[in-house]
Amino acid sequence: MDTEYWHRKWQADDIGFHQAEGNPLLHAYFKALSLPVGSRVFVPLCGKTRDIAWLLSQGYRIAGVELSELAIQQLFSEIGLEPAVVTKGGMKHYSAADMDIFAGDIFQLTGKMLDPVDAVIDRAALVALPEDMRIRYAGHVAEVTGEAPQLLVTFEYDQTQMAGPPFSICDAEIRNHYQGTYQIAQLASVDVAGKLKGKCVAKENVWLLKSPI
């Protein structure tokens, strides 16, 4: 992952990937996780996603990690919370009521730093990473969350028509990353309205990953 690329994106406010109302598919299928109110949900590479505000409004607690401190500061400001900031395990830890966000490289985050979570919401993390990092990322998230169930949103399109991110991820790759750890179910596959970035036809897919019983 080109960290400078993402820092430049945030500094320039070039965040077309940010959805002002959150991700409707994630909201529609969140119930598939069967989480009691008060559960703690991990959002990797969270940016300032409005999905966090939505989850808080539903009564859930949030943990997250994000490379850009600017994104984290905007996240807390837009939600209306004033965070306390300390250093934990070598990463900056922003915290307020029901919310803990770590600033820095996700691969520096450990399970001990994160503390237990009940589920993972991945709407923009896996698809943001180049192919050679995705296997490492999938294993790392499973490790630090104790193989907590995941709701995963991906895109699938002809990568020759457009360079990522977001990158195209096919069914076979999903199974390659996760089938050794989780039971995998595809919950939805819908056409991206107006094409992806207005450039190419794409599908947006929703996956439920749960540890075998």
ROSE-219385 format. One record per residue: residue in three letters; x, y, z of N, C-alpha, C, O in turn. Coordinates in steps of 0.001 Angstrom, whole numbers, plus 524288, in hexadecimal, padded with zeros to 5 digits. Layout:
# ROSE-219385
   resn   n_east   n_north    n_up   ca_east   ca_north   ca_up   c_east   c_north    c_up   o_east   o_north    o_up
    ALA        X         Y       Z         X          Y       Z        X         Y       Z        X         Y       Z
...
END
This chain:
# ROSE-219385
   resn   n_east   n_north    n_up   ca_east   ca_north   ca_up   c_east   c_north    c_up   o_east   o_north    o_up
    MET    80351     7FB57   80000     80000      80000   80000    80374     804DB   80000    80711     80547   80325
    ASP    8025A     80879   7FC82     8053F      80D5B   7FC21    80302     81130   80024    7FF14     813C5   7FF26
    THR    80591     81185   804AE     8037D      814CE   808E1    8034E     81A90   8074D    7FFAC     81D5B   808C2
    GLU    8072F     81C55   80458     8073B      821CC   802B2    802A7     82306   7FF14    80091     8275B   7FF23
    TYR    8011E     81F2C   7FBF1     7FC91      81FD7   7F87E    7F7CB     8213A   7FBB9    7F4F7     824E2   7FA68
    TRP    7F6D8     81E52   7FFFE     7F22F      81F41   8032B    7F299     8244D   80642    7EEB6     8270B   806F7
    HIS    7F754     8258F   80820     7F7F5      82A8E   80AD3    7F6D2     82F1F   8071B    7F452     832F0   808A1
    ARG    7F8A9     82EB4   80240     7F7A3      832D9   7FE66    7F1D2     8334F   7FD4C    7EFC4     837A0   7FCC0
    LYS    7EF27     82ED7   7FCF7     7E986      82EE2   7FC06    7E6B2     83206   80039    7E36C     83556   7FF06
    TRP    7E7F9     830FA   8051F     7E554      833AC   8096C    7E6D8     8396B   809B5    7E386     83CBD   80ABC
    GLN    7EBC7     83AA0   808D0     7ED81      84011   80900    7EADC     8434C   804C3    7E99D     847DF   80593
    ALA    7EA01     840DD   80032     7E793      843A0   7FBCD    7E1A1     84346   7FBEF    7DF01     84565   7F882
    ASP    7DF79     8409A   7FFE0     7D9D7      83FAB   8003C    7D7DA     83CE4   7FB56    7D378     83DC6   7F990
    ASP    7DB35     8397F   7F935     7D9CF      83674   7F494    7D7CF     83128   7F666    7DA82     82D33   7F5F8
    ILE    7D307     83125   7F870     7D0F8      82C77   7FB0E    7CBC3     82ADC   7F89A    7C7BE     82A79   7FB35
    GLY    7CC05     829F2   7F37A     7C764      8282C   7F0AE    7C563     822F7   7F29F    7C0D9     8219D   7F1C8
    PHE    7C8CB     82005   7F53E     7C73F      81AF7   7F779    7C3C6     81B99   7FC3F    7C133     817E1   7FDE1
    HIS    7C3AD     8204C   7FE83     7C093      8213D   8033F    7BAD3     821BE   801C8    7B972     824DA   7FE61
    GLN    7B776     81EB1   80456     7B1DA      81EEB   80353    7AF3B     8221C   807A0    7AF50     820A3   80C34
    ALA    7ACE9     8267E   80615     7AADB      82A37   809E0    7A6B1     827E5   80D6F    7A61D     82997   811E6
    GLU    7A3D0     82411   80B88     79FB2      821AD   80EAD    7A125     81C29   81078    79DCB     8194D   81265
    GLY    7A60E     81AA8   80FDC     7A79B      81553   8112D    7A643     8119B   80CBF    7A465     81343   808A4
    ASN    7A734     80CAA   80D93     7A660      808C8   80989    7A117     8061A   80A3F    7A050     8035E   80E20
    PRO    79D71     806D3   80697     7982E      804A7   8074D    7980D     7FEB3   8077D    794D0     7FC76   80A40
    LEU    79B7C     7FC1C   804A1     79B97      7F665   804CF    79D4F     7F472   80A28    79B2B     7F0AC   80C3A
    LEU    7A133     7F713   80C59     7A2F8      7F59E   81192    79E7F     7F637   8157B    79DAE     7F2D0   818C8
    HIS    79BA8     7FA78   8151D     79752      7FB61   818BA    79305     7F748   817F2    790AA     7F56D   81BB4
    ALA    7920E     7F5EC   81307     78DD6      7F23F   811DE    78F02     7ECC7   813E0    78B75     7E9F4   81577
    TYR    79405     7EB44   813CE     79563      7E5E0   81523    7981F     7E560   81A6E    799C2     7E119   81BE7
    PHE    7989F     7E9A3   81D41     79B39      7E97F   82253    798A7     7E58D   82603    79B4C     7E30C   82927
    LYS    79381     7E507   82598     790A7      7E182   82920    7926E     7DBD4   8288A    7917F     7D8A7   82C07
    ALA    794F5     7DA87   82434     796D1      7D52B   82364    79AEF     7D3A1   8276F    79BD6     7CEFD   82853
    LEU    79D68     7D777   829DD     7A142      7D658   82DED    79EBD     7D4BE   83317    7A156     7D280   83675
    SER    799B8     7D5E0   833BC     796BF      7D46F   8387A    79970     7D65D   83D6F    79A2A     7D361   84122
    LEU    79AE5     7DB4A   83D80     79DB9      7DD83   841F4    799FB     7E003   845DB    796AE     7E327   84452
    PRO    79A6D     7DEB4   84AD4     7975E      7E177   84EC8    798FE     7E734   84F0D    79D88     7E881   84E28
    VAL    7954E     7EA94   85047     79694      7F016   85123    79AB5     7F071   8556C    79A77     7EDA9   85956
    GLY    79E7D     7F3E9   8549B     7A2CB      7F472   8584B    7A7A9     7F17C   856AC    7ABC9     7F21A   85910
    SER    7A736     7EE38   8528F     7ABC3      7EB65   85096    7AFCE     7EF3D   84E75    7AE86     7F39C   84CE9
    ARG    7B4B4     7ED80   84E6B     7B8FF      7F0D7   84C9D    7BA8E     7EF2B   84715    7BBD3     7EAA1   84623
    VAL    7BA6F     7F2EA   84378     7BB3A      7F1E1   83DEB    7C04C     7F475   83C1B    7C130     7F913   83D1B
    PHE    7C396     7F178   83975     7C898      7F368   8377C    7C804     7F501   831C7    7C608     7F207   82E91
    VAL    7C9C9     7F9C4   8308F     7C98E      7FBDA   82B40    7CF1F     7FD13   82978    7D12D     80138   82AC8
    PRO    7D19A     7F993   82682     7D6FF      7FA86   824C3    7D744     7FE87   82064    7D3BF     7FEE2   81D22
    LEU    7DB87     8018E   8205D     7DC52      805AF   81C74    7D764     808F6   81BFB    7D536     80998   817BD
    CYS    7D5AF     80B04   82065     7D064      80D32   820DA    7CFBB     81290   81E7A    7CB50     8141D   81D5D
    GLY    7D3FF     81587   81DA2     7D356      81ADE   81BD0    7CFC0     81DD6   81F77    7D043     81D7A   8243C
    LYS    7CC1E     820C2   81D3D     7C82B      82363   82074    7C2B9     8216B   81EEC    7BEEA     8245B   81EEC
    THR    7C278     81C63   81DA1     7BDA9      81A2C   81B92    7B8E4     81B62   81EE9    7B912     81B1C   823B5
    ARG    7B4A1     81CBA   81C48     7AFB1      81DBB   81F03    7AD44     818B0   82110    7A98B     818D5   8241A
    ASP    7AF59     8144B   81F6C     7AD84      80F5A   8219F    7AE66     80F2C   82780    7AB72     80CA7   82A56
    ILE    7B279     811DB   82955     7B38B      811F0   82EF5    7AF40     814E1   831D6    7AD5A     81310   835DD
    ALA    7ADB2     8196C   82FCC     7A964      81C4F   8323D    7A46F     8190B   83246    7A181     81914   83617
    TRP    7A37F     81636   82E05     79EDF      812DD   82DB3    79F1E     80E8C   831C9    79B3E     80D8E   83476
    LEU    7A38F     80BFE   83251     7A421      807D3   8362E    7A368     809E6   83BB9    7A0DF     80762   83EF1
    LEU    7A59A     80E6F   83CD6     7A4E5      810CB   84203    79F20     811EC   84300    79D2D     81118   84751
    SER    79C6D     813CC   83F02     796D9      8150D   83FA1    7938F     81030   840A2    78F4C     8108A   842D6
    GLN    79589     80BA5   83F06     792C6      806B9   83FE1    79428     80443   84525    79213     8002A   84690
    GLY    797B5     806CE   8480C     798FF      804ED   84D48    79DC9     80182   84D9F    79E81     7FEB8   85179
    TYR    7A12A     801AF   8498D     7A5E1      7FE79   84996    7AAA4     801B8   84B15    7AABD     8067B   84A6E
    ARG    7AE8D     7FF05   84D15     7B38E      80177   84E4E    7B750     80090   849C2    7B6D7     7FCB9   846E9
    ILE    7BB0B     80425   8491D     7BE5A      80424   84478    7C41F     803D7   845EA    7C5EE     80669   8498D
    ALA    7C6EF     800A7   842FA     7CCA1      800C8   842E1    7CE40     8016B   83D31    7CB9A     7FF6E   839B5
    GLY    7D281     8041F   83C33     7D42D      804DD   836D2    7D9FD     805E3   83683    7DC95     806D1   83A74
    VAL    7DBF9     805B1   831C8     7E163      80731   830C1    7E17E     80A0A   82B8F    7DECF     8088A   827DD
    GLU    7E4A1     80E2B   82B50     7E4D6      81177   826A8    7EA47     813DA   82631    7EC86     815A5   82A0C
    LEU    7EC57     813DA   82179     7F18C      815F1   8207A    7F1D5     81BD6   82157    7F5A2     81DCB   8238A
    SER    7EDD1     81EA6   81F9C     7EDEA      8245C   81FAA    7EBB4     82697   824BE    7E727     825BF   8260A
    GLU    7EEFE     82970   82792     7ED02      82C14   82C45    7E921     8305A   82AD8    7E58C     83174   82DDC
    LEU    7E9C5     832BE   8265B     7E612      836BB   8249E    7E0A1     83459   82417    7DCC6     836B9   825B4
    ALA    7E04E     82FB1   821DB     7DB43      82D07   82152    7D8E4     82BED   826A9    7D432     82C9D   8276F
    ILE    7DC23     82A35   82A5B     7DA34      828F9   82F9F    7D831     82DE2   8324B    7D413     82DCA   834C6
    GLN    7DB11     83226   831CE     7D965      8370A   8343B    7D43C     838E4   831E8    7D0D3     83AC4   834BB
    GLN    7D3AA     8385E   82CCC     7CEBD      839DD   82A46    7CA4F     83640   82BF1    7C5E1     837FE   82CA1
    LEU    7CB7A     83143   82C96     7C78D      82D83   82E60    7C545     82F1E   8339B    7C082     82F71   8342E
    PHE    7C89B     8301F   83769     7C6B2      831A3   83C94    7C3D0     836E4   83C58    7BFC7     83795   83EDD
    SER    7C5EA     83A8C   83952     7C36C      83FB3   838EC    7BDF3     83F47   8368C    7BA4D     841C7   8386F
    GLU    7BD5C     83C24   83271     7B84A      83BB7   82FD8    7B451     838D4   8332C    7AFA0     839CA   832BC
    ILE    7B627     83549   83683     7B293      8329C   83A09    7B147     83607   83EC0    7AD4F     83541   8415A
    GLY    7B4B5     839D5   83FD0     7B3CD      83D5C   84436    7B629     83B77   84949    7B41B     83C98   84D7C
    LEU    7BA6F     8389D   848F6     7BD18      8369D   84D96    7C28D     838EA   84DF7    7C52B     839B4   84A03
    GLU    7C43F     839FB   852BC     7C97F      83BEB   853B8    7CCC5     83765   855BE    7CBE0     83596   85A1C
    PRO    7D093     8357C   852AA     7D371      830D4   85457    7D7D9     83210   85824    7DA2B     83645   85802
    ALA    7D8ED     82E4F   85B80     7DDCD      82E47   85E6A    7E1CC     82B85   85B03    7E07A     827C3   85852
    VAL    7E6A3     82D4F   85B15     7EAAF      82B0B   857BD    7EF56     82966   85B17    7F1B5     82C9A   85DC7
    VAL    7F095     82466   85AE1     7F511      82245   85DAE    7F808     81EC2   859E4    7F62C     81DA3   8559A
    THR    7FCA7     81D0B   85B84     7FF9B      81946   85873    7FEF1     813EA   85AEB    7FFB8     8133A   85F9D
    LYS    7FD80     81023   857AE     7FC9C      80AD1   85991    7FF46     80712   855D1    7FDD9     806BD   8513D
    GLY    80330     80438   857D0     805F0      8007A   8548D    808B4     802E9   84FEC    80963     8005E   84BE6
    GLY    80A4E     807CE   85070     80D09      80A6A   84C2E    80986     80D00   84839    80B73     80F41   8446F
    MET    80459     80CC0   848FC     800AE      80F65   84579    7FD94     8136B   84890    7FCA1     812B3   84D39
    LYS    7FC02     8179B   84603     7F88E      81B5E   8488C    7F31C     818FB   84900    7F11E     8169F   84550
    HIS    7F0C6     819A0   84D88     7EBAB      81767   84EAD    7E7F2     81BE2   84FE0    7E874     81E82   853DF
    TYR    7E430     81CBA   84C5F     7E029      820BB   84D10    7DB64     81E12   84F72    7D987     81A28   84D5F
    SER    7D969     82023   853BF     7D4F7      81D98   85644    7D112     8218D   8584D    7D26F     825DF   859EA
    ALA    7CC28     81FE7   85829     7C7CE      822D5   85A79    7C3B9     81EC1   85BD1    7C4B3     81A12   85B50
    ALA    7BF2E     8207C   85D84     7BB1F      81CD4   85F24    7B9F1     818DF   85AD7    7B85D     81A52   85689
    ASP    7BAB3     813EF   85C06     7B960      80F96   85888    7BC8E     80F7D   85382    7BAF6     80CF0   84FC1
    MET    7C102     8122E   85350     7C3FD      81251   84E76    7C9DA     81285   84F87    7CBB4     815C9   85288
    ASP    7CCBC     80EFE   84D06     7D270      80EBD   84D67    7D4A3     80E4A   847E8    7D382     80A81   8452A
    ILE    7D7C7     8121F   8463E     7DA13      8120C   8410A    7E003     81286   8418A    7E202     815FF   84432
    PHE    7E2C4     80EFA   83EF2     7E873      80F00   83EF7    7EA7E     81177   839F7    7E885     8106B   835B5
    ALA    7EE7F     814C5   83A88     7F0D3      8177B   83613    7F5DD     814C3   83480    7F962     8140F   837B3
    GLY    7F631     8133B   82F81     7FB08      810EF   82D9F    7FA1F     80C25   82A40    7F5CA     80B1B   82872
    ASP    7FE51     80949   82978     7FE61      804A2   82628    7FB64     80035   828C5    7FC9E     7FEBC   82D2E
    ILE    7F77F     7FE14   8261D     7F452      7F9ED   82860    7F793     7F534   829F8    7F620     7F259   82D8F
    PHE    7FBF8     7F460   82751     7FF2E      7EFD6   8288E    80238     7F07E   82DA2    80497     7ECC3   82F89
    GLN    8022A     7F52F   82FD5     8047B      7F613   834FE    8008A     7F503   83962    80202     7F491   83DF0
    LEU    7FB9D     7F49F   837FB     7F786      7F3CE   83BDE    7F784     7EE1B   83DAC    7F7A1     7EA85   83A78
    THR    7F762     7ED50   842C3     7F735      7E80D   844F0    7F1F3     7E71B   84799    7EF08     7EAC2   848BC
    GLY    7F0D5     7E230   8488B     7EC0B      7E0E5   84B4E    7EBF8     7E327   850C4    7E7DC     7E4BD   852B1
    LYS    7F083     7E352   8534B     7F0D5      7E575   85896    7EF8F     7EB3D   8589B    7ECEC     7ED24   85C26
    MET    7F170     7EE14   854A3     7F03D      7F3A8   85439    7EA77     7F488   8530B    7E7FA     7F7FF   85542
    LEU    7E868     7F15C   84F8C     7E309      7F212   84DC4    7DF0E     7F0C5   851FC    7DB0B     7F361   85270
    ASP    7E027     7ECC3   8550E     7DC6F      7EA8E   858D2    7D81A     7E7B1   855D5    7D78A     7E86A   8511C
    PRO    7D512     7E479   8588A     7D14E      7E118   855CD    7CD38     7E423   852AC    7CB4A     7E838   85455
    VAL    7CBFD     7E1FE   84E17     7C7B8      7E40C   84AE1    7C413     7DF82   8498E    7C59C     7DAF4   849BE
    ASP    7BF4C     7E0D3   8483D     7BB51      7DCD9   84723    7BA86     7DBEB   84154    7B877     7D7DA   83FCD
    ALA    7BC22     7DFA3   83E0F     7BB6F      7DF13   83871    7BED3     7E313   8359E    7C0D4     7E6C5   837F5
    VAL    7BF68     7E237   83084     7C26B      7E5B1   82D1F    7BEE9     7E780   828AE    7BC17     7E465   82654
    ILE    7BF1F     7EC91   82791     7BC84      7EED1   82307    7C0CC     7F0B4   81F51    7C3BC     7F448   8209F
    ASP    7C127     7EE50   81AB4     7C525      7EFCF   816E6    7C270     7F17C   811E4    7C103     7EE41   80EA0
    ARG    7C1C2     7F68B   8115A     7BF4A      7F8B7   80CB6    7C355     7FB15   80909    7C257     7FB88   8045A
    ALA    7C7E4     7FC9D   80B14     7CB94      7FF89   807D5    7D141     7FE1A   808CB    7D4C3     800CC   806E8
    ALA    7D23C     7F9E9   80BB0     7D79E      7F895   80CFD    7DA02     7F4BA   80920    7DDE4     7F5EF   8068F
    LEU    7D7AF     7F015   808B7     7D9D9      7EC25   80529    7DA3F     7EE4F   7FFA2    7DE2B     7ED73   7FCFD
    VAL    7D643     7F116   7FDDF     7D633      7F31B   7F87B    7DA1C     7F786   7F79F    7DB3A     7F8E9   7F327
    ALA    7DC35     7F9C1   7FBD8     7DFF6      7FE06   7FB5C    7E58B     7FC11   7FAB6    7E909     7FF1B   7F967
    LEU    7E66B     7F705   7FB9E     7EBB6      7F4ED   7FBD4    7ED31     7F22F   7F6C6    7E9F0     7EF93   7F462
    PRO    7F218     7F2C1   7F521     7F3E3      7EFE9   7F07F    7F3F9     7EA0D   7F187    7F404     7E854   7F604
    GLU    7F3FF     7E712   7ED61     7F36B      7E162   7EDC4    7F766     7DEE6   7F163    7F614     7DB5B   7F45A
    ASP    7FC4E     7E0B7   7F131     8005E      7DE2F   7F446    7FFD1     7DF29   7FA22    80275     7DCA2   7FD42
    MET    7FC68     7E2CD   7FBA7     7FB99      7E3E5   80133    7F69A     7E17B   80350    7F5E5     7E125   8080F
    ARG    7F328     7DFCD   7FFDF     7EDFC      7DE30   801B6    7EE13     7D921   804E0    7EB20     7D898   808A3
    ILE    7F16A     7D56C   80366     7F1C3      7D091   80677    7F3CF     7D1C3   80BF1    7F1BE     7CFCA   80FCF
    ARG    7F7DF     7D4FD   80C3F     7F9FE      7D66F   81163    7F5DB     7D93C   814A1    7F547     7D82C   81949
    TYR    7F2FB     7DCCF   8122E     7EEF4      7DFC2   814EF    7EAB6     7DC25   8170C    7E92B     7DC98   81B94
    ALA    7E8D1     7D88D   813C2     7E498      7D512   81568    7E633     7D1DD   81A22    7E325     7D13E   81DCB
    GLY    7EAF5     7CFD3   81A16     7ECD8      7CCCA   81E83    7EDA2     7D017   82359    7EC94     7CE58   827B3
    HIS    7EF7F     7D4E1   8229A     7F088      7D854   8270D    7EB81     7D9D9   829D3    7EB42     7D9C8   82EA0
    VAL    7E779     7DB39   826D0     7E280      7DCBB   8293C    7E01C     7D81E   82C2F    7DE12     7D8C5   8307D
    ALA    7E05D     7D37B   829DF     7DE66      7CEDA   82C9E    7E150     7CE03   831BA    7DEF7     7CC9B   835AF
    GLU    7E66E     7CEDF   831A2     7E9A0      7CE06   83655    7E859     7D1EB   83AA4    7E766     7D05C   83F17
    VAL    7E84F     7D700   83960     7E7AF      7DAF0   83D7C    7E223     7DB1F   83F9B    7E141     7DD24   843E1
    THR    7DE61     7D908   83CAE     7D8EA      7D90B   83E7E    7D741     7D3C8   840AE    7D2B2     7D316   8420D
    GLY    7DAD7     7D013   84108     7D95A      7CAEC   842F6    7D577     7C834   83F5E    7D204     7C55E   84127
    GLU    7D615     7C91D   83A33     7D2A1      7C6CC   8363C    7CCE4     7C84A   83714    7C95A     7C51D   8365B
    ALA    7CC16     7CD31   838A1     7C6BF      7CF2F   83926    7C40F     7CF18   833D1    7C6AA     7CFBC   82FD3
    PRO    7BEF1     7CE51   833AC     7BC22      7CE4E   82EB0    7BCB2     7D386   82BE3    7BD73     7D79A   82E52
    GLN    7BC4F     7D34B   826B5     7BD0B      7D7FA   8238F    7B892     7D8B4   81FB1    7B67D     7D4F0   81D8B
    LEU    7B729     7DD9B   81EDF     7B3D8      7DF2A   81A84    7B75E     7E227   816C5    7B975     7E643   81823
    LEU    7B805     7E01D   81216     7BBEC      7E1F9   80E5E    7B943     7E3BF   80962    7B5FC     7E0F6   8073B
    VAL    7BAAC     7E86A   80789     7B892      7EA7F   802A4    7BD18     7EB15   7FEC7    7C114     7ED77   80006
    THR    7BC73     7E8E1   7FA0F     7C08A      7E922   7F616    7BE41     7EAD2   7F0D8    7B981     7EB03   7F022
    PHE    7C1C3     7EC09   7ED31     7C044      7ED4A   7E7D5    7C27F     7E92E   7E429    7C693     7E6DA   7E534
    GLU    7BFC0     7E858   7DFDE     7C1B2      7E4D7   7DBD0    7C0B3     7E758   7D685    7BC43     7E8A4   7D532
    TYR    7C4E6     7E805   7D37E     7C485      7EA94   7CE67    7C951     7E923   7CB31    7CCEB     7E69B   7CD21
    ASP    7C952     7EAC5   7C647     7CDB3      7E9BF   7C2C9    7D218     7ED84   7C418    7D1D7     7F222   7C2C9
    GLN    7D624     7EB84   7C6B2     7DA60      7EEDD   7C896    7DD75     7F14E   7C413    7E048     7F51B   7C4E8
    THR    7DCF9     7EF34   7BF52     7DFB4      7F19E   7BAE6    7DD3E     7F6D1   7B952    7DFAB     7F9F2   7B697
    GLN    7D866     7F7B8   7BB0F     7D5B4      7FC91   7B9AF    7D6E0     80105   7BD75    7D617     80597   7BC2E
    MET    7D8BE     7FFAA   7C213     7D9BF      803AF   7C603    7DD93     80194   7CA06    7DD26     7FD1C   7CBC0
    ALA    7E148     804D2   7CB77     7E4E7      80355   7CF98    7E25D     80469   7D4E0    7DF8E     80846   7D573
    GLY    7E350     80111   7D8B8     7E164      8021D   7DDF3    7E4D9     8060B   7E0AA    7E898     807EE   7DE51
    PRO    7E3BB     80759   7E586     7DF4B      80576   7E89B    7DA2B     8084F   7E742    7DA50     80C96   7E511
    PRO    7D5AE     805FE   7E88B     7D511      800CA   7EAD0    7D66E     7FC95   7E6D1    7D545     7FD22   7E22F
    PHE    7D8E0     7F86E   7E89E     7DA79      7F435   7E538    7D60F     7F040   7E484    7D2A4     7EFAE   7E7DA
    SER    7D63F     7ED91   7E01A     7D27D      7E96B   7DF03    7D429     7E471   7E1D4    7D8B5     7E2E6   7E19D
    ILE    7D071     7E1F4   7E479     7D185      7DD26   7E75D    7CD6A     7D91C   7E5E4    7C8C3     7D9E4   7E6D2
    CYS    7CF22     7D4D6   7E39C     7CB82      7D0D9   7E1B8    7CA2B     7CCF3   7E608    7CC9C     7CCDC   7EA2C
    ASP    7C63B     7C9BE   7E4F1     7C48B      7C5D2   7E8BE    7C8FE     7C237   7EA4E    7C9A3     7C0F9   7EEE8
    ALA    7CC12     7C089   7E677     7D04F      7BCDB   7E78E    7D44A     7BF33   7EB52    7D66B     7BC74   7EEA5
    GLU    7D547     7C440   7EACD     7D902      7C6B8   7EE5F    7D6D7     7C6FB   7F3E7    7D9AF     7C611   7F7AC
    ILE    7D1D9     7C839   7F469     7CF6A      7C841   7F993    7D028     7C2F2   7FC3C    7D1A0     7C2A6   800CE
    ARG    7CF22     7BED5   7F954     7CF98      7B993   7FB98    7D54A     7B845   7FCC4    7D66A     7B599   80099
    ASN    7D8D3     7BA18   7F98E     7DE5A      7B931   7FA7D    7E026     7BBC8   7FF8F    7E33C     7B989   8027C
    HIS    7DE3C     7C077   80096     7DFCA      7C353   80548    7DD56     7C11B   80A3C    7DFDB     7C0F9   80E54
    TYR    7D871     7BF5E   809E6     7D568      7BE8B   80EAB    7D380     7B8FA   80FAF    7D1E4     7B7D0   8140F
    GLN    7D3A0     7B585   80BCF     7D110      7B078   80C9B    7D3C4     7AD08   810AA    7D156     7A971   812BF
    GLY    7D8B7     7AE0D   811D4     7DB55      7AB06   815E1    7D9CB     7AC9B   81B62    7DAEC     7A9D1   81F22
    THR    7D738     7B110   81BDF     7D5E1      7B331   82105    7D004     7B39E   821DD    7CE21     7B2C7   82635
    TYR    7CD1D     7B4E8   81DC4     7C796      7B62F   81E4B    7C426     7B2D5   81AC0    7C5EC     7B0B5   816D1
    GLN    7BF45     7B26D   81C3D     7BB31      7B0E4   81894    7B9B0     7B5C5   81588    7B905     7B9F4   817CE
    ILE    7B928     7B53E   81067     7B859      7B9C1   80D01    7B2FA     7B976   80A72    7B186     7B57C   80829
    ALA    7B011     7BDBF   80AE0     7AAFE      7BE04   8083C    7AA93     7C342   80569    7AB94     7C75D   807B3
    GLN    7A919     7C314   80077     7A819      7C7E9   7FDA1    7A26B     7C975   7FE89    79ED5     7C67C   7FD58
    LEU    7A1A4     7CE27   800A9     79C69      7CFF8   80203    799DB     7D318   7FDA9    79512     7D328   7FD31
    ALA    79D0D     7D5B7   7FA70     79AD3      7D907   7F655    79EE6     7DA16   7F22B    7A39A     7D9F7   7F32C
    SER    79CFE     7DB22   7ED78     7A048      7DCE8   7E926    79CF5     7E087   7E5D1    79947     7DECB   7E341
    VAL    79E3E     7E58A   7E5DA     79B00      7E966   7E325    79E59     7ECB1   7DF7B    7A307     7ED64   7E05A
    ASP    79BDE     7EEB4   7DB5F     79E9B      7F22B   7D7C2    79FC0     7F75F   7DA65    79C72     7F979   7DD30
    VAL    7A46B     7F971   7D983     7A5C6      7FE9E   7DB83    7A2FD     802B1   7D82B    7A3D8     802F6   7D371
    ALA    79FB9     805CD   7DA92     79CBE      809C3   7D7B7    7A06B     80DC9   7D546    7A3E7     80FD2   7D7E3
    GLY    79F9F     80EE9   7D04A     7A2CA      812DB   7CDAF    7A850     81125   7CC80    7AB9E     8145A   7CB1F
    LYS    7A957     80C1F   7CD06     7AE8A      809DD   7CC2A    7B24C     80B76   7D088    7B169     80F57   7D33B
    LEU    7B674     80878   7D130     7BA54      80985   7D53E    7BDA4     80E32   7D3A2    7C034     80E20   7CF91
    LYS    7BD90     8123D   7D6DD     7C02C      8172E   7D5AE    7BE58     81963   7D06F    7C110     81C83   7CDFE
    GLY    7B9B0     817B6   7CEBF     7B79D      81981   7C9CB    7BA79     81767   7C511    7B9B3     81953   7C0BA
    LYS    7BDD5     81366   7C5D8     7C13C      81197   7C19F    7BFF9     80C2B   7BF9B    7C030     80B46   7BAE3
    CYS    7BEA6     80881   7C312     7BDF5      80329   7C135    7B9A4     80060   7C438    7B899     80183   7C8C6
    VAL    7B731     7FCB5   7C187     7B323      7F981   7C3EA    7B592     7F64A   7C848    7B9D1     7F41F   7C7A8
    ALA    7B2DD     7F5FE   7CCB4     7B4FD      7F324   7D12E    7B09B     7F0E8   7D47B    7AC31     7F2D1   7D464
    LYS    7B1DF     7ECEE   7D754     7AE72      7EAAD   7DB48    7B08C     7EC26   7E0AC    7B546     7EC65   7E182
    GLU    7ACF3     7ED1F   7E44D     7AE5F      7EDC4   7E9CD    7AC45     7E8FA   7ECA8    7A796     7E7E2   7EC89
    ASN    7AFC4     7E62A   7EF36     7AE73      7E12F   7F1A9    7AED7     7E189   7F793    7B246     7E428   7F9AF
    VAL    7AB48     7DEDF   7FA33     7AB36      7DEC3   7FFEC    7AC15     7D927   801B3    7A980     7D58B   7FFD8
    TRP    7AFC8     7D876   80556     7B13B      7D353   80745    7B0A2     7D315   80D34    7B1A3     7D6E6   80FF3
    LEU    7AF05     7CEA4   80F14     7AEE1      7CD8C   814B1    7B2EB     7C958   815CF    7B2C1     7C51B   8138A
    LEU    7B683     7CA87   81949     7BA9B      7C6E8   81ACF    7B9E5     7C57C   82082    7BA0E     7C8DF   823EB
    LYS    7B91D     7C07C   8218A     7B86F      7BEBA   826EA    7BBCD     7B9F7   827EF    7BC6D     7B6A2   82486
    SER    7BDFE     7B9A2   82CA8     7C10D      7B51B   82E16    7BDA4     7B042   82E27    7B91F     7B08E   82FC6
    PRO    7BFAC     7ABC2   82C6D     7BCA0      7A6F7   82C98    7BAF3     7A5B9   83220    7BDF1     7A691   835CB
    ILE    7B641     7A3C0   832CD     7B441      7A271   837FB    7B6DF     79D78   839F0    7B5BB     79BAE   83E41
END
